Amino acid sequence: DDGVGDSDRDAPFDPFLEGDRVWFWDAETSNDDDPNTYRGIVKTITLNPHDELNNKFEILPLAAEAETMDRRIVRLQRQVVADKGDWTLRFGVGDKVVCDSGDAHVLCTVCQLYPPDFIKRPDCQGEFPVQVPAYKCKKITPDNSVYGYLMAPYDDDDAISKHPQSFRFSVGDRVVFAANKALAMPSRCGRISGWVEGTVSGVDILSRSDFYAAYKCEFQHSGRVATCFIAQDDDSHIAALCSNPRDRLMEAIEQGCDYDHIDAIVKDHDIDVSAFQAIVLARAVEYGNYWALLWLREFVSVDLHTLRDNAGNNILHKVASSPHAARFIQVAGMVENREEQRKIINNFWLHDPTIENMSLFDMMNDAGETMFHILIRRGDTRALDLLLSPRQNGMGFSVLTLAPRNLFSTLIKFSRLMNQIEMARIIEEYQCVHTLYCQVQSLRGSFTKEEQELLKNAVGCDSFSEWQEDDRIKWGTKIVRFCDEWQNSCATMRSRQQRMIEEIVFQLSRFGFHR
């Protein structure tokens, strides 16, 4: 969704607002090799009452604020596209990946982030929907010879996935694999469960159109040889035939294997984890394994809320110090944003029950730093982006209710002090989301029959202190858009919140604000 669809074209306001993040193309200053020269923030909009496609924009390129380009403001009439995704991507230029070409899965190297080919076209703003691809990739042979290019439109595993840097097994190795996770299992084998003994017969399988596989395996079934494929090279999919259970447990934690697999290893092999509990805990923190930490809390009774080291770091401080912090945050976000997960899992990082109105998010260590400060100091932009993302893969809507509003101003100053300009921008954008959340909460039950009284209630509350009555269009538009995005992103929204947001949007529509 580019934010300028048919429903928006009927609205009494421009689909872009001041402060929006956008893609644009300026022939004088934009550079194909640097997305921050064609990605920026809308500073002003001059509306064209007769043709919204010819509205005039003043845009601050991200590169200008980072002082990697001279020109501070770009003035454009077209070639402006809404940028509604996360700030960061999973992969960087030079990373080896596997892309789906349609008829096969292809080994590639990322050669460009956010390729601008489409937005360079003069008529791009007039086409719907607009999509700036996530990646441009070089198709390569195993000896790194380039033979073409592919675009990955989205940053998800269906379009692009990580290619293993190495493989644990070679052709001829004896293994066991999880039958329920095997791909292309022959129909004659029926429904097989449990772990099956087999032999690796192929590695790095790229020829299939329907999936990529790390391994092809042969196994015996009813006196005949059968074959199947193993999608991922981790312990929950495949393991050495003769392996030490304790070593398997530690490897599974390192690889990010899930709760059920960790539990199965311990129970199937009767491992006494209490004998080396501290080692398991340290490994789970080091590799950002959310599931392992949850398992330790539930089955070994590790009190994660009260854990502190000698520097006063809680469990989230320690996770933020890990190079795998993004892995932890992404899984935590998945649990928060999926109803089926949230019903059975009470996220252990949300609140410290020993301190009233205190979450582990905003708790400080002895140095006066929260987990946010540690991520900023480390320069882990991806982890911070996921932590504050209000989209389905992020934690943003959970942080809204947990972190105090004044925390973000402090974090912005700290980011700039650390010369982390992109991180400061991420927090600034999230601060706007937090403000809108507070405004929506303030509007609950505030609607009356008269528009002026509604405006008075809205403008008069603390959350609206920076807006005046003549900003009616601005705040009404932003709130409606925020409510829609909240509904679309927060899959676990309670029915009470759902009704409250529907009421706000309905009442605002009476005064000319539409979806």
N, C-alpha and C positions, 0 to 999 in steps of 0.2 A: 504494500500500500504506500503510495507516494504522497498521500495527504491532499491530493487534488482530484479526487474522484467525482462522480456525478452528484452524489449527495452534497458534497461541499460546494459544487458550482451553484446550487440553489440557495446557499446561505448568504446572509447579508454582510459577510465579512470575507476578507482575503484568506485563502488557505494558509498563507504564511503570516507569521507574527514576528515582531521585533524580539530578538533573542533566540529565534529558531536556529537550529543547526541545519546547514544546507550544503549540497554539492553545487558547483557552478563552473563555468569555463570562461576565462578571460584570455584572449589570444596574446595579450602583452605580458601577462604575469604568471599564468598557469603553466606548470611544468609536468609533463607526463611522469617523470621519475619521482615526484614528491606529491603525494595526495594532499598534504597540508597546504599546497598552493592552489588547490581547487576544492577545498573543504573549508567552510568558515561559518561565521555567526552573522545573522542579519542584524544590522544596526538601525537602519531606517527603511521605510517603504513609502513610496509615493504612489497612491492608488490611481489607476486609470478608470474612471467611472463607466467607460464604454467598452473596455476590453481588459479583463483581468490578466490576460496573457501578456499584456504590455505594461504591467506595473513596473515601476523603477525601484531597484534595490541598491542599497549601499551595504556592502558585506566586508567584514573584517576577516581575511584569510587567517587560518590557524598559524601558518608559517610567518605571517607578519608579526603576530604577537610574540612568537618565539625568536623573532629578529633574524630569520633566515631568508627574508626577502625585504626589499626596500619599501615597496609601495604599501601604504597602510590600509587604504580603503579601495575596494574595487566597486565600480559603478556599472550596473548591468540592467538590461531591459528584459532579456530572455536568458535561456540556458541556466535556469535555477531549478534545482530539484531537491525535494525534502530528503533529509538524511535522518531516518528514524531508527536506524540500527544501533547496536552497541558501538562504543568508541573504538574497540580493539577487535582483532581477529585472533584465531587460535594459532595460525602459522605466520611465518615471516618469509621474506625473500630468501631463496636458497634452500628452503626446507624440502625434503623428499616427501611426496604425497602420492596417493592413489586417487585418480579421478574416474568418474563414470562417463564414458564417451558415448553411451547409448548401445553400442554393440559389443563392448568389452570394457574391462577395467584396466586403466593405463597408468604406468609408472610415469610420474611427472616431477618437475622441479618448479616451485613457485617462482615466477619471474617478476610479478607486479601485483601490488595490492590495490584494490579499487581501480581497475583500468578505466580510464575516462573516455573511451571511444564513443560511447553513446552520448554523453553530455557535451561532447565537442561539436555535435551536430547543431546547427542554428535553430532547428525546429523541435528540439528535444522536449521543451516544456509543454508543447502542445499535444504530446502523445501520452496515453494512459494505458496501463500503469507504467510508471517509470521505475526501472530497476538498475542500479549501479552494481555490476557484478562484484563479488568479494575478491576473486583472484583471477589472474591470467597465469596459465601454467605452460611450461615447455614440456612436450611429450618427449621422453627419452628412452633409449634402449638401455639394457643392463650395463653397457660400457659408456653410458652418458652421452651418446650421440643424439643430437636434437633432430626430430623429424616432424615437427608441427606444434601447434598450440591448441589449448583448450581453455574455455572460460568456465569457472565454477561460480554459478550465480549466487549461491548461498553458502554460508559457513556452517554446514552440517554434514554429518557422515554420509547422507545419501548422495551428496554432490562431491565431497572431498574428504578424505580421511588420512590419518598419519600412516606413512609407510614405515614398517619396523626398521630400525637401524641395523639390527642383527636378529638372528633367529636362534632359539635355544636348542633346536634339534636339526639333524641332517637326515638325508635319505638313508634308510636302513635302520634308524634308531627305533628301539622298542619303546612304546608309550602306552598310556591309558588315556582315553578321551571320554568326555561327558556325552553320552549318546543323545540326550535330549537337546544338546546344543549343536550337534553335528548337522551339516548342510547336505542336501542332495542324498539323503540316506535311501538306499534302494527300497522300493515298495515291498519286495519279497521278504524283507527283513521284519516287516510288521512294526509294532511299537516296541522299541528297545529302550530300557531305562538303565540308570546306573552308569558305572564306568566300564568301558570295554577295552580289552587289550588289542593292540594293533601295531602296525609298522608304518613309519613315515615313508611314503612313496613319491612325494613331491613337496617342494617348498616354494613359497611366493607365487601363488597361483593367480595369474592376471588374465587368463584367456576367457574366463566366464563373463557373460553379459549380465547375469542376474546377481552376482556377488563377487567380492574379492575374498580370497582365503589365504591364510598363512601356510596351511598344510593340506596335503592330500594324504589320506591314510587307507591302508588295506587292513582287513580283519576277516576272521573266519566266522561264517554263519551257516549253520546246518550243513557243514562239510564243504562249503563252497567259499571262494574268495569274494568279498564284497568291498566296495570303496565308498568313501564319504569325504567331506571336506570340513576343515576346522577353521572357523572365521578368524579367531584371535589367538595370539601367542601368549596366553596367560594361564595361570594355574587352574582357573575355573573352567577352562576349555580342554586343556591338555597338560599332562605331566609325565615325567619319566616313569617307566614301569616299576623300577625299584628305587624309591626315593624315601628319604628320611622324613617322617611326618612333621617334625618340628621345623625342618628346613622348608618344607612346603608351606607351612603356616607363615613363616617370615617372608617368603617370596610372595605369597598371596597378598600380604599386607602391602609390600612394596609396589605390587602391580595394581593396587587399587581394587582388588576383588571385593565382591559385595558381602553383605551380612550373612546371607544363607550359606555361602561357600565357606566363609571363615568358621561359622558354627558347625558345618558338616565335617570339616577337617578335624576340629577339636573333638567332636563326639565320636566320629568313626574310628579315630585312633586313640581315644581315651587319653588325650594330652592334659596333663595337670598344669594349666597356664599359671596358676598361683605361684608355682615354683620359679617362674621367670617373668612375672607380671611387669616389673619395671622395664625390662627389655622390650616386651611387646608394646607397652605404652609409648616408650621412646620411639620405636619404629613407626607406630601409627601416626604420631605427631610429625615425625621427620618427613613422612611420605604423604601427609595430608589425607589419610584414609578415614573418612567420616564413619564408614561402616564399622571399621575395627574399633574406633573409639566408642561408638554406640554399643557394640558387643561387650566391650570391657565394662561399660557402665551396668549393663543388664545382667551379665553372667558372672562377672568377677567382683561386682559391687564397687567399682572404682568411682569415687565421688568426683566427677569432673568439675563440678561447680567450685569446689573448695581447693582444688589443686593450685598451688603457688610454688614458684621456685625462690631462690634466695634473692632475686631482684624484684620480687613481687609480681611476676608475670603469671597471668591466668592461662587457661587452656587456649583461648583465642589469641593471646599475645604469642604463645609458642607456635601455634599454627601459622600465624602471620609471618613468623620468622623463617618458615619452611619454603624452599623453592617450589614446593608443590601446593602452596596455599590455594591457588586457583582451583585445583582438583577438589579440595575440601569444600570450598564455597559453592562450586557448581553442583555438587551432590546435595549439599544442604538446601540450595535453592530448589532443586528438583523435588525434594521432600516437602518443602513448604508449598510448592505450587501445584502439587498433584493431590487431589482429594483422597484417592485410595491409599496414598502413602501417609498422608497426614492423619488419617483415621487410626492408624496403628502405631505411629511413631510420634513421640513427644520430643521435639528437638531439644537437645540437652544444653544448647548454647544460648538459649533465649534469655533466661533470667537467672540471677543469683538469688535463691530463696532466702539466703541469710541476710540480705540487705534490701530494705524496702525501696521499691521503685528504681532498682539498679539492675541493668542488664550487663552481661559480660562484654557487650559491644563497647560501652562507654566507660568501662572501669579502667583506671589508670594504674600503671605499675609504679615502682619506686622512683622512676625517672620522670613521672608525670605524663606518660604516653599511653594512648589507647592502641588497640590493634591497628587502627587506621594510620596512626603515626608510623608504626613499624613498616607497614606496606609502603608508605610514601618514602621513608628513609631508604628502604631496599630498592625503590624504583619499580615495584611490581605492579605495573599499570594494568595488566590483564586481571589480576586478582581484585584490585580496587574497582575496576569497571564492573566485574561480575557482582561484587558485593553491593554496589549501588545501582545496578541496572534494574529498572522497573519492568523489564520484559520477562518472558517466561523462563529464561535460563538464568535469571539473576535473583538477588536477595533484596532488591530495592523496596518492595512493599512490606517486607518484614522490618527492615531498618527504620521505615517511616514511623512505626509505633514504638520503637525502642530507643533511638538515639535522640538526645535533646537538640533543639533547633540551633542553639548557640555553638554547638560543636563544629558545625560546618564552616562557619566563619574562621574559626581557629585553624581548621585543617587547610583551608584555602591559603591562609597566610603562611602556614608551615610548608605547603607544597611549593609556593613561590620562593620561600627561603632556601629550600632544597633544589631550586631550579628545575622542578618537575612541572613544567607549564601544562602539559597535557593532563596530568593528574589534577591540577588546579581547575582546569576547564571541566573535567568530569564532575568534580565536587560542586562547582558553580551551577552546572546544569541540574544536578541532583538537589541542590538547595532550592531551586525553583520548583521542583516536584514536591519537595517537603512543604514549601509555602502553600502550594495549591492544595495539598492534603489538609493542612490546617484550616484553609479557607472553606473547604468542603465540609469539614467537621463543624465549623462555625455557622454554616448555613443551615444545618439540620434544624428543622422546626422553625426557621426564621421567616418563612414565606407568608406574605399577607396579600390582601387583594390589591393593594396599591403599589405600583412600580416604585414610586419615590420612597415608600417606607421600606421596601425590599432593599433598595440601594443604600438607604440610611443604615439599615441593620448590617449590611455587608461592609460598607465603607467604615462604619463606626467601630468595628471590632479590631483587636490588635493585629490579627492576621492580615487585615486589609489596610493597615495604616499608611502604606506607601502608595496607595491608589486613591485618586480623587474621583468625584462623581462623573467628571467628563471623560473618565477612562472606562465608561460603561461597556463599550464594545470590547475593550481589551480584556477586562476580567471575566465578562460573561463568556466570551469565546474560549478563553483558556480553561475555565472551569468545565465547560461542556466537553471540550476535547480531552481534558484530564479524566473526567468521569468515564468516557468511552474507552480510553486506553486502560484505565484501571480495571474495568469490566473484562476487557479482552485479555489482559495480561495475568490477572490474579485469578487463577482457576478455582481457588479454594475460598472465594469470597463468600462470607456468611450471608444467609438470606436477608438478615436485617440490613446489612450493608448494601446488598443489591437493591432492596426496596428504597433505601434512603437515597441512593444515587439516581434511581429512576425518578423519584419524586423531584430531586433537584433539577434534573434535565428537563422534566415535564414542565416545571414551573418556569424555568428560564425560557423555554420555548414560547411561553405566553408573551414574553417581552422581545421576541424577535431573534432569539439565539437557537440555532438548530444544529442537529448532528451533522 
